[in-house]
Amino acid sequence: MAIEVKIPPMGESITSGVLAKWHVKDGDVVKKDQPLFELETDKITSEGTAESAGKITFQVAAGTEVKIGQVVATIDETAAIVAGAAGPGPGSPSPATPAPKSDEVSPAVRRLAAETGIDPAGVSGSGKAGRVTKGDMLAATEKPAPAATAPVPPATPPPAPAPVAAKGDRQTRTKMTKLRQTIATRLVSAQHEAAMLTTFNEVDMSAVMELRKKYQDDFVKKNGVKLGFMSFFTKAVVHALREVPAVNARIDGDSIVQHHYYDVSMAVSTEKGLMVPVIRNCDSLGMADIEKAIGEAAKKARDGKITLADLEGGVFTITNGGIFGSMLSTPILNAPQSAILGLHAINERPVALNGQVVIRPMMYLALSYDHRIVDGKEAVTFLVKVKQAIEDPQRLVLGV
C-alpha cells in the first residue's frame, strides 16, 4: 500500500513554502517518524516526518516551492514488510550493535556532521535518552585526536591551494530563503510605517553581577539552570511596563490597543536568521522559570523546531547584541509592538560616583519606540525604570 507524504499545515497565514532539502534519498527504506524533509516558509523552518515505514519515492525535487497539502512523495509500505521478513543477512551487525540512526539527531547535528566529517554515532550524547546535541558535536571538533599507539602510515598531504578565481567568478549568487525575505520585508516596513526613535541610557551592572556571584551555586543546585542576566532584564522590563503602560500598547488602524499581560519576545540568532520566540506570562514567572523558558525557546529556534505559535503574541522585545560584542546600536521595532530594548556588551569604564572616579562594569541600553503612541517623556521614564531596577535589584522584590 502506498502512503502519500504531504506538506503539513503550518498555520492559517502560511499557504506555501520551499522544500529546502531531503534528509533521505529517493528509493530509501524509511522508518516511521523518521525526518524526511526540511520545509522553509516565510515565518518558520520545520521538518516533515514519515507517517509509516516503507520505500520512499520522491514526487518533488529539493528547492521546489510547494503548497500546504501538496503530495511530495509516496511511501510503499510493502517494502518495509519485505525488509523485515528478510532479516539480517550474512555479515550484518548483531542486534547488540545497532547502526547509527539518522532520525535520532537534529538537523543542526547533521549539518555539523557533514561539515566536519565527524560521525555522530561515535560522539557521546548529553541530550535526552543519550541523544547527540549540537554542543556535543562542537565539543568533539575541539578534542585533539588521540595519540597513535602503533606506527601509522604518513598522513595524506594537504590539498594544493585552490587556484585564484577568474575575474568573472569572484562572486556567487544564492537565492534568499523565504524566512530571510520576510525578515527583510518586515524590517523595512517597520522603519517606513512607524515614527521610530531611539533613546539611550547606561546601567551599572555591579549589583546584578555581585548578586549572581553570591547566589549562583545555590541557584544552580536548586533549579538546575544558571542565573543569567536575561531574567533580571525581563523582570525589569515587566516592572517598567507596569509603571509606563503606554509602552505596553500598539496601534491598530485608528485605535490604540492596550495590553494587560506581559508576554515578552526574545530575539534569538540562528543559522537561518533572527527569530523572536515569546516567553509567556513573565509577570508570574520566577527567575528560574524565565531562564528555563529562554533556554528552551532558543534551543527550539536553533534546532529548527520553532512553531508559529511560539512567535506570536509578544507585547515587547528584548534583543541582546552584547553577546556578539556590540557596544551600541539602534534596534528596529518588532511590529506591531511599540518598543524594543537593546542590550549591549558590559565594559569596565571610569564613572563619577559620589564625587570620586571609579571603575564600574557598564552597559549601554537602547530603547527604540514608536513615537506615534509613545511620547519622549514616557520612553525616557521607561528606560530609567529599567536602569533603576538593574542597579538596585531589591526594587524588583519590593515593586518600587
Secondary structure as GFF3:
##gff-version 3
##sequence-region A 1 400
A	DSSP	beta_strand	2	6	.	.	.	ID=ss1
A	DSSP	beta_strand	16	22	.	.	.	ID=ss2
A	DSSP	beta_strand	29	30	.	.	.	ID=ss3
A	DSSP	beta_strand	35	40	.	.	.	ID=ss4
A	DSSP	beta_strand	45	49	.	.	.	ID=ss5
A	DSSP	beta_strand	54	58	.	.	.	ID=ss6
A	DSSP	beta_strand	64	67	.	.	.	ID=ss7
A	DSSP	beta_strand	71	76	.	.	.	ID=ss8
A	DSSP	alpha_helix	77	86	.	.	.	ID=ss9
A	DSSP	three_ten_helix	102	104	.	.	.	ID=ss10
A	DSSP	alpha_helix	107	116	.	.	.	ID=ss11
A	DSSP	three_ten_helix	120	122	.	.	.	ID=ss12
A	DSSP	three_ten_helix	128	130	.	.	.	ID=ss13
A	DSSP	alpha_helix	134	142	.	.	.	ID=ss14
A	DSSP	three_ten_helix	167	169	.	.	.	ID=ss15
A	DSSP	alpha_helix	178	193	.	.	.	ID=ss16
A	DSSP	beta_strand	196	204	.	.	.	ID=ss17
A	DSSP	alpha_helix	206	223	.	.	.	ID=ss18
A	DSSP	alpha_helix	229	243	.	.	.	ID=ss19
A	DSSP	three_ten_helix	245	247	.	.	.	ID=ss20
A	DSSP	beta_strand	249	252	.	.	.	ID=ss21
A	DSSP	beta_strand	255	258	.	.	.	ID=ss22
A	DSSP	beta_strand	264	266	.	.	.	ID=ss23
A	DSSP	beta_strand	268	270	.	.	.	ID=ss24
A	DSSP	beta_strand	273	275	.	.	.	ID=ss25
A	DSSP	beta_strand	278	279	.	.	.	ID=ss26
A	DSSP	alpha_helix	287	302	.	.	.	ID=ss27
A	DSSP	alpha_helix	308	311	.	.	.	ID=ss28
A	DSSP	beta_strand	316	320	.	.	.	ID=ss29
A	DSSP	three_ten_helix	321	324	.	.	.	ID=ss30
A	DSSP	beta_strand	339	343	.	.	.	ID=ss31
A	DSSP	beta_strand	347	353	.	.	.	ID=ss32
A	DSSP	beta_strand	356	370	.	.	.	ID=ss33
A	DSSP	alpha_helix	376	391	.	.	.	ID=ss34
A	DSSP	alpha_helix	394	398	.	.	.	ID=ss35
###
